[in-house]
Amino acid sequence: MRADASHTDRPRDLDPSADADPAIPPKHPAQSSTGMHFYEFVAMIASLMALNALAMDVMLPALPDIGNALQIAHENDRQQVLVAYLLGFGGAQLFYGPISDAYGRKAILLGGLALYALASVGSLMSETLDQLLIARVIQGIGCAATRVIATSVVRDCFSGRQMGRVMSLVMMVFMVVPIIAPSIGQAILLAAGWRWIFTLLLGAGILLFAWCLIRLPETLPRARRQKLDFDAISKAYLTTLLTRDSFGYMIALTFVFGGLFSFITMSQQIFVDVYDLGVWFPIVFAAIALAMSGASFANSKLVEAIGMRRLSHVAVIVFTVFGAVILGLALLGDINFWLFVGLSGVLMASFGFIGANFNAMAMEPLGAIAGTASSVIGFVSTLGGAMLGYAMGQLFNGTVQPLGLAFAVYGLGALAAILYAESGKLFRSHNE
């Protein structure tokens, strides 16, 4: 980074032949010579990351219809439609980083988007559960490129608290999709069949492919690319795992994702089966997701002044305590609907102060191997979080007890991982 990087916050002209690190752009966005404006950059990164949320959340209202159409016998097995995607999404991330570190970001990203679109075609043509699950795994594999490379592109251009600020803005825009996706899915179901949901995903993949093809510059100059060989990749993987704060925050993020995925996998059953919301489920889901988006916006405004550690550590404590409150109340009896929505809103808001900060702190020491590091972090946190979420989802018993258990137990796991990363201390400033 240039010596004056801390005074900027817009990507400079990212010429593929440039040898120097991209500088952090100025706080008053202006047009770069490539035509990539700061807010277009944020919108593009957010859209790439939101493609994953769209593939998950737009599906939620359709799970009963998919279950009926494909003759899924047990209601909890509908969750496999979500988990299959997450398995592909999480598992493939391990490989995209080294490839993008060796060959650059753009071509690999476009290949992933093309695979996502093709798998969407396979999903909408599926006639059996097995066919749909295979297509969903492949769709996840394609979308994994967007997660790894979007994070790597941000790390190519930013560092420290500036990276935390940019990721917070990205998360704020990204969170629009979980807010509106279930409502979009419900509207599609009212007008047509569940297969049209995959037509929507196909269109989104094609549009993003065209946008990135035309507008995204290469952010990894040839001079900074890593040689693609087994020893170098193994060393980069090992560096990520042996860097104490990176490993600790990666595991903490995994536990938090476990709580988030528990909520997502059980949300349709909780709000429709337990609270009998019917078609109103997407509206309530949107209200809860709005709390997360608002928290992400607040984080983007506060992170440079307060610091990533202080904000995220407090949020994990809130996450854990409120999860325990839900569990305790559920064990005593049924929880009032509005009380449950309020508690869930606080929990989702806490995630808005956790996700971007944990990811930025895990990536911060690993700028030289950003692509590979992003792969490892994404692989562990997403795949691990999906498995944790699925495990709790299979415990669904017609009450919110399993969800409260997930938040409380996984919150404690996240706190333990933070204490490991920070050598036993919370809230201290590292001048992130």
C-alpha positions in Angstrom: 0.0 0.0 0.0 1.2 3.6 -0.6 2.2 5.7 2.4 -0.8 7.9 1.9 -3.2 5.0 1.6 -5.0 5.7 4.8 -6.4 9.0 3.4 -8.2 7.3 0.5 -11.1 5.1 -0.1 -11.8 4.6 -3.8 -10.0 2.0 -6.0 -7.5 3.6 -8.3 -7.1 2.6 -11.9 -6.5 -1.2 -11.6 -4.3 -1.8 -14.6 -3.5 -5.6 -15.0 0.1 -4.6 -15.9 0.6 -2.5 -12.8 3.2 -3.7 -10.4 2.3 -1.7 -7.3 -0.5 -2.5 -4.9 -3.7 -0.6 -5.6 -4.1 2.3 -3.3 -7.1 3.1 -1.1 -9.2 5.7 -2.9 -10.1 9.1 -1.5 -13.2 9.6 0.6 -14.9 11.8 -2.1 -15.5 9.2 -4.8 -14.4 10.1 -8.3 -14.3 8.4 -11.7 -11.2 6.3 -12.2 -9.6 6.0 -15.7 -11.2 2.5 -16.0 -14.6 3.9 -15.3 -15.0 2.0 -12.1 -16.5 4.4 -9.6 -16.2 3.6 -5.9 -19.9 3.0 -5.4 -20.1 0.9 -8.5 -17.2 -1.1 -7.1 -19.1 -1.6 -3.8 -22.3 -2.5 -5.6 -20.6 -5.0 -7.8 -18.8 -6.7 -4.9 -22.1 -6.7 -2.9 -24.0 -8.2 -5.9 -21.4 -11.0 -6.3 -21.7 -11.9 -2.7 -25.5 -11.5 -2.7 -25.8 -14.1 -5.5 -25.2 -16.7 -2.8 -27.8 -15.3 -0.5 -30.3 -15.2 -3.4 -29.7 -18.8 -4.1 -30.5 -19.6 -0.5 -33.2 -17.3 0.7 -35.4 -17.1 -2.4 -35.9 -20.8 -2.0 -37.4 -20.7 1.5 -41.1 -20.2 0.7 -40.8 -22.9 -2.0 -39.6 -25.7 0.2 -43.0 -27.2 0.8 -43.9 -27.1 -2.9 -40.5 -28.6 -3.8 -41.1 -31.3 -1.2 -44.5 -32.2 -2.5 -43.4 -32.1 -6.2 -40.4 -34.3 -5.6 -42.1 -36.5 -3.0 -39.8 -35.7 0.0 -41.3 -37.8 2.8 -39.9 -36.1 5.9 -40.3 -32.3 6.4 -36.8 -31.9 7.9 -35.3 -33.4 4.7 -36.4 -30.4 2.7 -33.5 -28.7 4.3 -31.2 -30.7 2.1 -32.1 -28.4 -0.8 -30.4 -25.6 1.1 -27.6 -27.7 2.6 -26.6 -29.3 -0.8 -26.0 -25.8 -2.2 -23.9 -24.9 0.9 -21.8 -28.0 0.6 -20.8 -27.1 -2.9 -20.4 -23.5 -2.1 -18.2 -24.2 1.0 -16.2 -27.1 -0.4 -15.2 -25.4 -3.7 -13.8 -22.3 -2.1 -10.7 -24.2 -1.1 -9.6 -24.3 -4.7 -10.6 -21.0 -6.2 -8.1 -19.0 -4.1 -4.9 -20.6 -5.3 -6.2 -20.6 -8.9 -7.0 -16.9 -8.7 -3.7 -16.1 -7.0 -1.9 -17.8 -10.0 -4.1 -16.7 -13.0 -5.8 -13.5 -11.8 -9.3 -12.8 -10.5 -11.4 -12.0 -13.5 -11.2 -15.1 -15.7 -11.9 -17.4 -12.7 -14.8 -15.3 -11.6 -16.4 -15.4 -15.0 -16.0 -19.2 -15.2 -17.7 -19.6 -11.8 -20.6 -17.4 -12.9 -21.0 -19.4 -16.1 -21.1 -22.7 -14.0 -23.7 -21.1 -11.7 -25.9 -20.3 -14.6 -25.6 -23.7 -16.2 -26.5 -25.4 -12.8 -29.5 -23.2 -12.6 -30.7 -24.7 -15.8 -30.1 -28.2 -14.4 -32.0 -27.3 -11.2 -35.1 -26.0 -13.0 -35.2 -29.2 -15.2 -34.8 -31.6 -12.2 -37.4 -34.3 -11.9 -36.2 -36.1 -8.7 -34.7 -35.0 -5.4 -31.3 -36.5 -6.3 -31.1 -34.6 -9.6 -32.0 -31.4 -7.8 -29.4 -32.0 -5.1 -26.7 -32.7 -7.7 -27.6 -29.5 -9.6 -27.6 -27.5 -6.3 -24.1 -28.8 -5.4 -22.8 -27.7 -8.8 -24.6 -24.3 -8.4 -22.8 -23.9 -5.1 -19.5 -24.8 -6.7 -20.0 -22.1 -9.3 -21.1 -19.4 -6.8 -18.1 -20.2 -4.6 -16.0 -18.3 -7.1 -18.0 -15.1 -6.4 -17.4 -15.3 -2.6 -13.6 -16.0 -2.8 -12.8 -13.6 -5.6 -15.0 -10.8 -4.3 -13.2 -10.9 -1.0 -9.9 -11.2 -2.7 -10.6 -8.2 -4.9 -11.4 -6.1 -1.8 -8.2 -7.3 -0.1 -6.3 -6.4 -3.3 -7.5 -2.8 -2.9 -7.9 -2.2 0.8 -6.5 -3.1 4.2 -7.1 -2.6 7.9 -10.0 -0.5 9.1 -10.5 0.7 5.5 -11.1 -2.9 4.5 -13.6 -3.3 7.4 -15.4 -0.1 6.3 -15.7 -1.3 2.6 -16.8 -4.8 3.7 -19.4 -3.2 5.9 -20.8 -1.1 3.0 -20.7 -4.3 0.9 -22.6 -6.2 3.6 -25.2 -3.4 3.9 -26.0 -3.6 0.2 -25.7 -7.4 0.2 -28.3 -7.6 3.0 -30.9 -6.1 0.7 -31.2 -9.5 -1.0 -32.0 -11.6 2.2 -34.6 -8.9 3.0 -36.4 -9.2 -0.3 -35.5 -12.7 -1.6 -38.2 -14.6 0.3 -40.9 -12.1 -0.8 -39.7 -12.5 -4.4 -39.9 -16.3 -4.0 -43.4 -16.1 -2.6 -44.5 -13.8 -5.4 -43.1 -16.2 -8.0 -45.0 -19.1 -6.3 -48.3 -17.1 -6.4 -47.8 -16.3 -10.1 -46.1 -19.5 -11.3 -44.4 -22.7 -10.1 -41.3 -23.2 -8.0 -39.2 -24.0 -11.1 -39.4 -20.3 -12.1 -37.3 -19.5 -9.0 -34.4 -21.2 -10.8 -35.2 -19.2 -13.9 -34.6 -16.1 -11.7 -31.3 -17.5 -10.5 -30.3 -18.2 -14.1 -31.1 -14.6 -15.1 -29.1 -13.2 -12.1 -26.1 -15.3 -13.1 -26.2 -14.1 -16.7 -26.5 -10.4 -15.7 -23.6 -10.5 -13.3 -21.5 -12.3 -15.9 -22.1 -9.5 -18.4 -21.5 -6.8 -15.8 -18.2 -8.2 -14.6 -17.0 -9.0 -18.1 -17.5 -5.4 -19.2 -16.7 -3.4 -16.1 -14.5 -5.3 -13.7 -10.7 -4.6 -14.1 -8.1 -7.2 -13.1 -7.0 -6.4 -9.6 -4.1 -8.8 -9.3 -1.1 -7.6 -11.5 1.0 -10.3 -13.0 4.0 -9.3 -10.9 2.1 -10.2 -7.7 0.7 -13.6 -8.9 1.7 -16.7 -7.1 3.2 -19.7 -8.9 0.7 -22.6 -9.0 2.5 -25.5 -7.5 1.7 -28.0 -4.7 4.4 -26.8 -2.3 3.4 -23.1 -2.6 -0.2 -23.9 -2.2 0.4 -26.2 0.8 2.6 -23.5 2.4 -0.2 -20.9 1.9 -2.8 -23.2 3.4 -0.5 -23.9 6.3 0.3 -20.2 6.8 -3.5 -19.5 7.0 -4.0 -22.2 9.6 -1.0 -21.4 11.7 -1.5 -17.6 11.8 -3.1 -17.4 15.3 -5.5 -14.5 14.8 -6.5 -15.6 11.3 -7.3 -19.2 12.5 -9.1 -18.0 15.6 -11.4 -15.6 13.8 -12.0 -18.2 11.1 -13.2 -20.6 13.7 -15.3 -17.9 15.4 -16.9 -17.0 12.1 -17.7 -20.7 11.5 -19.6 -20.9 14.8 -21.5 -17.7 14.1 -22.4 -19.0 10.6 -23.6 -22.2 12.3 -26.1 -20.1 14.2 -27.1 -18.1 11.1 -27.5 -21.2 9.0 -29.5 -22.8 11.8 -31.9 -19.9 11.6 -32.1 -20.1 7.8 -32.7 -23.8 7.6 -35.4 -23.7 10.3 -37.0 -20.4 9.5 -39.7 -21.7 7.2 -40.7 -24.4 9.6 -40.7 -22.0 12.6 -42.7 -19.2 11.0 -45.1 -21.3 9.0 -45.5 -24.5 11.1 -45.0 -23.1 14.6 -46.4 -19.6 14.2 -48.8 -20.3 11.3 -47.8 -17.2 9.2 -48.4 -18.8 5.8 -47.7 -16.3 3.0 -46.8 -13.6 5.6 -43.6 -15.5 6.4 -41.4 -13.5 3.9 -42.5 -10.2 5.4 -41.4 -11.2 8.9 -38.2 -12.7 7.6 -37.6 -9.4 5.8 -38.1 -7.4 9.0 -35.6 -9.6 10.8 -33.1 -9.4 8.0 -33.5 -5.6 7.9 -32.1 -5.5 11.5 -28.9 -7.2 10.1 -28.7 -4.7 7.3 -29.1 -1.8 9.6 -26.4 -3.1 11.9 -24.0 -3.5 8.9 -24.6 0.1 8.0 -24.0 1.2 11.6 -20.8 -0.9 11.6 -19.5 0.8 8.5 -19.9 4.2 10.3 -18.5 3.1 13.6 -15.7 0.7 12.7 -13.0 3.2 12.0 -13.7 5.2 15.2 -14.3 2.2 17.6 -12.4 -0.6 16.0 -13.4 -4.0 14.6 -12.5 -5.9 17.8 -14.5 -3.9 20.2 -17.6 -3.9 18.0 -17.5 -7.6 17.1 -16.6 -8.9 20.5 -19.6 -7.1 22.1 -21.8 -8.4 19.3 -20.8 -12.0 20.0 -21.6 -11.7 23.6 -25.1 -10.3 22.7 -25.4 -13.2 20.2 -24.7 -15.7 22.9 -26.8 -14.2 25.7 -29.9 -13.6 23.5 -29.6 -17.2 22.2 -29.6 -18.4 25.8 -32.7 -16.3 26.5 -34.6 -17.9 23.6 -33.5 -21.4 24.8 -34.5 -20.7 28.4 -37.9 -19.2 27.4 -38.6 -22.1 25.0 -37.8 -24.6 27.7 -40.4 -22.9 30.0 -43.1 -23.0 27.4 -44.2 -21.4 24.1 -42.6 -18.0 23.3 -45.0 -15.2 22.2 -44.6 -14.5 18.5 -43.7 -10.8 18.8 -41.2 -11.5 21.6 -39.5 -14.2 19.4 -39.4 -11.8 16.5 -37.8 -9.1 18.7 -35.2 -11.5 20.1 -34.4 -12.8 16.6 -34.0 -9.3 15.3 -31.4 -8.5 18.0 -29.5 -11.7 17.1 -29.5 -10.9 13.4 -28.4 -7.3 14.2 -25.5 -8.7 16.2 -24.4 -10.6 13.1 -24.2 -7.3 11.3 -21.4 -6.3 13.6 -19.7 -9.7 13.3 -19.5 -11.0 9.8 -17.6 -8.3 8.0 -15.3 -7.6 10.9 -14.3 -11.3 11.6 -13.6 -11.8 7.9 -11.5 -8.7 7.7 -9.5 -9.5 10.8 -8.9 -13.1 9.6 -7.7 -11.8 6.2 -5.6 -8.8 7.5 -2.3 -10.7 8.2 -2.5 -12.6 4.9 -2.4 -9.9 2.2 0.4 -11.7 0.3 -1.8 -14.8 -0.1 -5.2 -13.1 -0.1 -6.8 -15.5 -2.6 -5.7 -18.7 -1.0 -6.4 -17.3 2.5 -9.9 -16.3 1.4 -10.4 -19.8 0.1 -9.4 -21.5 3.3 -11.4 -19.1 5.4 -14.5 -19.5 3.2 -14.1 -23.2 3.0 -13.9 -23.7 6.8 -16.5 -21.1 7.8 -19.1 -22.0 5.2 -18.7 -25.7 5.1 -18.4 -25.9 8.9 -21.3 -23.5 9.4 -23.5 -25.5 7.0 -22.8 -28.7 8.9 -23.5 -27.0 12.2 -26.7 -25.5 10.9 -27.8 -28.8 9.4 -27.1 -30.6 12.6 -29.3 -28.2 14.6 -31.9 -28.2 11.8 -32.4 -31.9 12.1 -33.3 -31.4 15.7 -36.3 -29.3 14.8 -39.2 -30.6 17.0 -42.0 -28.2 16.4 -40.6 -25.6 18.9 -37.9 -22.9 18.8 -35.7 -24.8 21.3 -33.2 -26.1 18.8 -32.7 -22.6 17.4 -32.1 -21.1 20.9 -29.7 -24.0 21.5 -27.8 -23.2 18.3 -27.3 -19.5 19.1 -26.2 -20.2 22.7 -23.9 -23.1 22.1 -22.3 -21.7 18.9 -22.0 -18.3 20.5 -19.9 -19.8 23.3 -17.8 -21.6 20.7 -17.2 -18.3 18.9 -16.2 -16.6 22.2 -13.7 -19.4 22.9 -12.2 -19.0 19.4 -11.9 -15.2 19.9 -10.1 -15.8 23.2 -7.7 -18.1 21.4 -7.0 -15.5 18.7 -6.5 -12.7 21.2 -4.5 -14.7 23.7 -7.2 -14.6 26.3 -8.3 -10.9 26.1 -11.3 -9.3 24.6 -11.9 -5.7 23.3 -8.2 -4.7 23.0 -7.2 -2.5 20.2 -4.7 -3.6 17.6 -5.0 -0.4 15.6 -6.8 -2.5 13.0 
